Amino acid sequence: MKRIIAITALVTMILFGGCKKFLTEKPLSQITLREFYKSKFDVDAGIAGMYSAFQLEMVGTKQYAEKYLYWGEYRADNFDRFVIYTKDYVDEIVLNSLTPTNQFSDWTGLYAVIGRANNNIKYVPEAAKLDPKITKPLLNGYMAESYAMRAMSYFYLVRVWGDAPIRLEPYEDIKVPSEVDRSPKEKVMTEVIIPDLERAYDLFATGTAPSSGIFGMGRAAVCATLADVYMWRKDYPNAIKWIKNLFLAKGITADPTAANLEATATWKTMFTNPVNSKEAIWSIHWDYQKNGCACMQTSWTDNNKQIVVDEDIWDKWFQPQFSAATRTTDIRPQQTADVFFAQPRANRDRFIKWYATAANPTAADKWPNSRQQEPVYLTMYRMGDMLLLYAEALNGNNDMVNALKYLNMVRTRAMAPAYLPTDPLVADKIAMENAILNERQLELFGEGKRWFDLVRTDHVKEVMDPVLKRRQLDAGNLDAPGFLDPATKSYWPVNRNVLNSNSKLKQNPGYTD
């Protein structure tokens, strides 16, 4: 969202008061929230501040701090450490040896988003009573986005840490106890995430989304998130229901077809210009001119990265594209990483998916030479993602025929060969699930999904055990235990500073304080 960083210092002071450091908040000393929310201008600033906090949490406030990928990708098999340049906290992540001092184990930023959403939910209706420019449709849109962003923040919390404290009101009174226990993740889903998203969906029925198109959480993004939540619960009928609601929100009144996806020839448009892509649902806009460099491990930069593409998938999917003799028809590898650069195995850090390169699906899509100042659009949800999730839900609901239909729809768009109706996977739910999961790895490579997919489908030990054994041996650990106890080690530890701020919090099992 282009405007979300341009917030006054006063607004920043006020909104951070909602939750700058979770459970150690102090009452606002100079101006109360009730006094701040007086006009549409104030409300717009409050909504922008909420999105700003989430944007900063995903992309990071400094080089190589992109939680979007540390949480959703870097623990999985898509990426590995670059041994020469690696840091201790990166070693912990790729070797699954996390400690509570790892900087990415801190959930404070998500609670800052929740704090700002809580402020909006409580005080935007008060502002609507004072400013006639806040019409009922606009008020409903403001409220819908605030509920949706609060739900998304809690959804990250339960996927990354499991159980999490619940706070649904601004913290404004020092007399109110600030220390809160963690609630079970199932309770967070059933009592916070799902009700908030359903409330947002209903509000959008009569509301106008105030934010800028796909750069805010609109009704389609709410449907996508609800489907995702139900997939985590393995509630396939409800996941199917919300994916169908997503189609309607996107104006798709019949069964989706390939025409509802970005065309093969313009596949990369959804990353470089999502506003003009029919596939876009919700993206984060990071503008170099306003926000500075989107300095992710997968960003354009001549700096040596700490993260590179893992050697297994590089050898299997990317490396063959370097030679005309082994090159496949799949358009995605050469538009995801620069496989045509000299010495390709030495340059597995050249990730080009977010940048406007040649984008010709049948020709070399080489590393950009002078595009460091281009905006970056991180994809939260898009149609290709949701059609594969739909295929997974249909398979879970014993409809393998239609699961194959939507799996093939994404594959053939990428010019990968379709599975045939006679293929054994059509009659084998496990084989079909594996095929869909493998397709999601390729289609959504670097989009913050892979780790969550492995955990959600209970494939984390199966996939990561051999990968971790290889990495552990390479790191000099001759015991190479692989992936230990996925029931506990699939979650992150709670950061030590967070534990110190709240005596009621307990560390996740499998980690020491």
N, C-alpha and C positions, 0 to 999 in steps of 0.2 A: 504494500500500500504506500503510495508515493508520499502521503502527507503525514505518516504516523510518527516520524522522527521529529518533525517540526513542531515541537510542543514548548510552550514557555517554561521558564524556570519555575514559576509559581505553580503551574499545573503539575510539573514533575514532583515538586516537593509534596503537594497535597496527595497525589495518587500513590506515591511510594509509601505514604503513611498507612495505606491500607494493608501493606504487608511487605516491608523492605527486608526484614529478616524474620522468617516465620516464627511466631510464638514468642518473639521478643519485641513486638511492636510497642511504640510509645504513643500516647494520645497526641493529636495534632495540637501544636502550641500556639500557632499564629492565626489560623483560620479553620473553622470547622467544615466538614464536608457538606453539611446542610447549607452553610453560607456560600460555599463555592458553587454548588449546582443551582444556578439561577436562570440560565438562558440556554438557547440552542447552541450558542458558541461554546459554553462551558461543557455541555453534554458531548458535543463533537470532540472536544479535547479529551474528555473522559474515555470515550470509545477509542480514540486514537492512542491514548496512553495504554489501554488494555492490549491492543494489537501490538504496540511498540514493545511492550514487555515480552510478549510471546515471540515476536520476530527476533529480538535480541537473544532470547533463550535458544532459539533454533540455530541462528547463524553465528552468534558469539560477538563479544565486544572486543576481541583481540584476535590475533592470528592463531589459527588452528584451534578454535574453541567451539566448533559446530556440533552442538548436542543432537541436532537432527540426525547426524551420522554416527556420533559416538554411541548414542543409545540405540539407533535403528539398524546400523550396518557393521560397525568396526569389530564387534564381538563375534561376527559370523564368518562365513567362509568366502565372502566376496573380496575382502581386503586383509592385508597382513602388514606387519611393521616393516619399515625400511631400516634394516639392521644398522647401517652406518650412521643414520641420523636419529635413531629412535630415542625416546625419553622413557623414564621409568613408568610414568602413568600409561604410556602407550603399551609397553611390555605387559603390564598388568592386564590390559584389556584384551589384547590378542592372544595371550597365553591363559586367559581365564583365571588369573591369580589376583583378583581385585582386592584392594584393601580400603578401609574406611577413610583413608587420607587422600584417595584419588579425587582429583578436583572435579570430575564429572559425576561423582556420587552425591553431589549436593543438590537437593530439591528446592532450595530457597527461591530460585527464579520462577519456578512453576507456581509457588505460593504467592509470589508477587503478582502474577497474572490473575490468580484466584482473588487476591485482595482487591485488585482493581475492578474485576467483574462484580464482586460483592458490593463495592461502592456504587457502581452503576445500577445494579439491580435495586438497591434500596433508595437511591436518591434521584435517579432519572425521572420517575413518576412525579416526584416533588417539583422538579424543574418544569415538567410539562404543565403543571397548574399555574406557573408564573409566566410562561412564554407561549403565546398563541401560535408561534411558528412551529412549535413541536405538536404537530397534528397527531391524531390517534394512529393513523397508519405509520407515521414516523416513530412514534413512541413504541409501538409494537415491534418495529424493526430494531430499534436500539435494544430493547429488552431481549429479543430473540438472539441477537448477536452476543449479548452479555451472558445469557444462559449457555449458549453454545460454546463460547470460549472457556467458561468455567468447567463445563463438561469435558472439553478436550484436554484441559490441563489435568484434571483428575484421571482421565483415561491414560495419559502418559504416566502419571504416578503409579497406577496399579500395574501397568505393563512393565515398568522399570523396577519398582521396589515392592510391588505386592500391596500389603496393607499400608494404609496412609491415614493421617489425621484428617478429620472433616471439620471445616469451618465455613459456614454459609452466611455469616454476617460480618460487616466491617468491625474491626477491633477498635473501639473508640473510648472504652471506659477502663481505666487502670484497676478498678475494683473487680472487674470480671477476671476470673482465673485465666491466665494465658497459656498454661500448659495443658495439652490435650493428648489423650492416648491415640494410638493408631487404631483405626477401625479395619475390620477384615475387608479384603478386597472385594468380596462378593457383596458386602453391604454398601461399599462405595459405588459399585456398579448399579445395584438395584435401587438404592435410596438417593443417589446423587446423579450419576452420569445419565442413566436412562431417563429418569423424570425430567432432568434439565433439557435433554435433547428433544424429548417429546413436547415439552412446553415451548421450546424454540420453534419446532415444526408447526405447532398450532398457531403461534403468534405470527409466523410468516404468512399464514393463510390470509390475514387481513393487514399485514404489515409491509412496509417498504424498507428494504435493506438499505441502510444509510451508507454503507461502505462501498468501495469502488469495485463493483463487479466481482470477479473471481478472486480478488485480493482480500475479500472478507468472507466470513462464514455465512453463506446464503443457505437457502432451503435445500438445494442439492447437496451441499457439503454436510448439512445436518443429517440427511438421509444416508449418505456414505458413511458417516461416523457411526450412526446407529447400526448399520449393517455390520460394520467392523466389530463393534462391541458384541453383537449377538454371535458373530463367528468365534470370538474368544470364548463365549459360553457354550459353543457347539449347539446353539439353538438355530438349526438350519431353517425351519419354517419362518421364524421371525426375520432372519437375515434375508431370506428371499423376499419377504414382504417389503422390507425397507429398500432393497435394491430396486424393486418394481416402483416404489414411490420415488426413488431417485430418477428412474427413467422418465416418469411423469413430470418431475420437476425440471428435467432437461428438455421437455417438450416431445418426448418419445412416447407416442400413444399406442404403438404396436410393439411386437418383439423387436429388440435391437437388431440392426444389420451392420454390415461393414461400413455402410454410409454414415453411421453414427460415430465412427472412429476417424481420427486424422488419417488422411490418405498416405499411402506408402511413400510417395514422392516427397511429401512434406512432413514426414514423421517427426522430425526434430523441431518443428514449429511449436509444439506444445511446451517445449522447454525454453526456446529462445524468444517466443512471441505468443504466450498463452492466451492473451486477449483475443487474438485472431484464430484460435484453435477451437474447433467444435468439441474437442476431447476434454478441455479443461473443466475442472470442477472447483478446485481451490488451490491457489498457489501463493507463496510468500514472495513479495517483491522486495529485492534489495537493490537500492539505487546507489551506484558509486558516487554520484555527484552530491548526494545528500547524506549518505551513510558511511562513505569510505569504502575501502576494499572489502569484498566478501571473501575474507582470507581463510578459506576452508582448505582441508587437505586435497579436495577435489577442485580447487579453484585454479584459474589461470595465474601462474606465477613461475618465474625462473628459479625460485628458491627450491632447495631440495626438501622433499616432503618426509614426514615421519611415517606416512601410510602409503602403501602401494597396492595394486591389484594382486590378489593372492595367486601364487604360481600355478595352482591346479587349474583354476578357471582361465587363467591367462593361456596356459598351454592348450586347453581344450577348446576355448571359444574365441579368444582374441588372436593368438599366435598364427593359426591357420590363415587368417585374412592377409597376412603379410606377403604370402606367396600366391601368385595366380593359379598355381597348380593345386593348392589346397583350399583356396578361398571358397566359402560357401555362398549361397544366395541370400542368406540372412543379412538384412540391411543394418542390424543393430550394433554388432561389434565395432565396426569402423566409425560409427557415429557416437559411440560411448567412450572409447579410449583411442588414442592415436597409435594405431597399430602400424602405421606406415613410416613412423619416425625411424631414423637410423638406429641400429642396435636395439631392437624392440625389447628384448628381455631386460635390458638395463634401464628402460624408461617406462616401467609399469606405473609410474605416478602421473602420466600425462592423460588426465581425465578430461574429455572435451564435451561431455553430454550437455552441460549448461551453456555452451558458447556457440555463437553463430559461425560455424565453419562451413565448408562447401555444401554439406548436407545433400549431396548427390548419392542416393542409396546404392549406386552401382560403380562409384568411383572413389578414389582416395579422399578421405575426409581428414585432412591434415591439421596438425596443431596450429591454432591461431597465432599469428606473429605480433599483432598489435591491438588486442582487444581486452586488455586488462581493465579498462574503464567501462566496459559494458555492464548493464544491469544483470543481475542473476535472479532467476525465478525458480524457487524450490517448490517442487510439486508435492502437495499434501495428498490430494486425491485427483484421479483422472479416470476417464472411461475405460481405458485398457486395464487398469488396476481393478476396477469394479466388475468388468466382464469376467476376468479370471476369478475374482472372488465369488461371482455368481455361479460360475462353473463348479467351484469348490462346494458351494452351498447345495447346488443341485445334486452333485455326486453324494454329498452327505445325506441328502433326502432321497437317495436311491433312484435318481433320474440321470443315469449315466449317458443316455442318448443325447439329451440337451446339454449336459455337461461337456460332452465332446464337441457339440456345435459351437459353444462359446470359446472353448479352448482353441479350436481350429480358427475361429474368427480372428483371434489375436495373432496366431502363428502365421496365417496366410497373409495378413496385412504386413507382417515383417518379412515376407517371401521365404519363410521356412516351410518345409513340406508338411502338409496336413496329415494327421492320423486318419487311417481309413476306418470305415464302420466295421470292418472285419477284424480290426486290431484287437488282440486279447484284452487290452485295458478297458474296452467298453463293457466287458462283463466282470471286471475285477475292480472293486471300489478302491482297494489299496493302491493298485497300479495306476488307476485314474488320479487319485489324490497325489501320488508322487509325480505324475506327468504335469499336473497343474502347478505343483510347488516348484518343479524345475523350470516351468515356463515363466512363473512369477520371478524367479531369480534372474532370468535373462531380460525379460521385458522391463522390470523395475530396478535394474542394476543401479545402485547409487542413489536410490530414491527413499532411503530411510525405512525400508520394509523388511529386508531379509531376516534380520535377527528376530523381529517380532513374528514373522511367518514361521520360523523354526520352532519358537517357543509355543506359539498358538496351536500348532498342529502336532505337538509332542514329537517333533523330529530332531530336537536339538542335540541329544546325545548321539543318535544314529549318524547324523551328518557331521557333527563337530568332533566326535571321538577320534577318527583317523586324522583329521586335519590338525587337531591339537597335539596328537602324538608326534606327528611330523615336526610341528613347530617346536615342541618341547625338546625333541632330539637335536634339532638345529641349534637350540639355545643352550645345549650342553647338559640337559637333564636326561640322563641315561635311563632313569626309571620310567619316564614318559607315561604318566598315569592316564592321560587322555582327559575326557570331560568327566569330572567327579560330580555325582549327585545332582542331576538336573532339577530335582524337586526344590533344591535350595540355591544352587549356584547359577540358576537361570536368572535370578534376581541380582540386582546390585546391592552392595552394602549401603547402609545409611551413613552419610558422612559424619565424621567425628564432631565437627563443629555443630552440626544439627543436633546430635545427641547431647552435646554439652549445653545447648540452649534450652533443652526440655527434659527434665528428669523422668518424665513419664514414658519417654520413648525407649523401646528395646531394639537392639540390633537384630537384623535378619539372621536366621539360623545359618550356620556354616561359616560365619565371620566372627572375629573377635573385635571387641571395642578398642 
